[in-house]
């Protein structure tokens, strides 16, 4: 796996100075997304999870419709 630079960032909120923390772990995990979620309150994290779940359910429903021949 390719090593990532310390300054390489995936998620950068506008107006924040560059970090000197790694963007990826040694095994390729995107640490910026973990930091972003940990910066949220528990309620905000729950709201993100609920939105993700709703998106997943919509994709699953669409997939079922495509496989059943419905439009």
C-alpha positions in Angstrom: 0.0 0.0 0.0 1.2 3.5 -0.8 2.3 5.6 2.1 0.4 8.9 2.6 2.0 12.2 3.3 1.3 13.9 6.7 -0.1 17.0 4.9 -2.4 15.0 2.6 -5.9 15.7 3.7 -9.2 14.2 2.6 -11.7 16.2 4.7 -10.7 19.8 5.4 -13.4 22.1 6.9 -13.1 25.6 5.3 -10.9 28.0 7.2 -8.9 25.5 9.2 -5.2 25.6 9.1 -3.4 22.5 7.7 -2.9 19.7 10.2 0.3 17.9 10.9 -1.6 14.7 11.7 -1.7 11.8 9.3 -4.6 11.6 6.9 -4.4 7.7 6.8 -3.4 5.0 9.2 -0.7 2.5 8.3 -3.4 0.1 7.0 -5.1 2.7 4.8 -8.0 3.8 7.1 -9.1 7.4 6.4 -8.4 9.1 9.8 -9.9 12.4 8.7 -13.4 10.9 8.6 -12.9 9.4 12.0 -11.8 12.8 13.4 -14.7 14.5 11.7 -17.2 12.2 13.3 -15.6 12.5 16.7 -15.9 16.3 16.5 -19.7 16.0 16.3 -21.9 15.8 19.3 -23.6 12.4 20.0 -26.9 13.9 18.6 -25.2 15.0 15.4 -23.6 11.6 15.0 -26.9 9.9 15.5 -28.5 12.2 12.8 -25.6 11.3 10.4 -26.2 7.6 11.1 -30.0 8.0 10.5 -29.4 9.8 7.2 -27.0 7.1 6.1 -29.5 4.4 7.0 -32.2 6.2 5.1 -29.9 6.4 2.0 -29.1 2.7 2.3 -32.7 1.7 2.6 -33.5 3.8 -0.6 -30.7 2.1 -2.5 -32.0 -1.3 -1.3 -35.5 -0.5 -2.4 -34.3 0.7 -5.8 -32.3 -2.5 -6.2 -35.3 -4.6 -5.3 -37.5 -2.7 -7.8 -34.9 -3.2 -10.6 -34.6 -6.9 -9.9 -38.4 -7.4 -9.8 -39.0 -5.6 -13.1 -40.9 -2.7 -11.6 -40.2 0.9 -12.7 
